[in-house]
Amino acid sequence: MLKSTCLGLALVLALGAAANGALMLASPDGWYAAVPGVTTTGPFNQHFIRDIGLIFVLASVALAVGVARPSVRTLLWAATATWFGGHALFHLWEVAVGICAPSALLRDFAAVSLPAILTALLAVWSWRDEHR
């Protein structure tokens, strides 16, 4: 049961990252205008948004491949957790230095912090499952 839950969660996270990345690539201006709080963090930069969109697409591929290929699951999910974790820490730093208000952490939790926490838990579960 735990294994199927973890694999299902990884697929849900992969779909979310793929959708976000695809929107960032296809319509960076639409993404910039649609995501709450983004416009307050700096001016529109199409190149930067598409760069990050590529990272989200790659993260989605890593999560999905990890579901299908247990031999590389821990490595791929740990790499994904590292990116999502770094992204979440960057959001914390923005609050710490006054770029964003503390309310931004709550606003961004579902899209930034929660994926970081969940992918870290998935990577730990995968590592433990691999070493049983």
Buried (B, 14 or more C-beta within 10 A) or exposed (E): EEEEEBBEBBBEBBEBBBEBBBBBBEBBEEBBEEBEBBEEEEEEEEEBBBEBBEBBBBBBBBBBBBBEEEEBBBBBBBBBBBBBBEBBBEBBEBBEEEEBEEEBBEBBBEBBBBBBBBBBBBBBBBBEBEEE
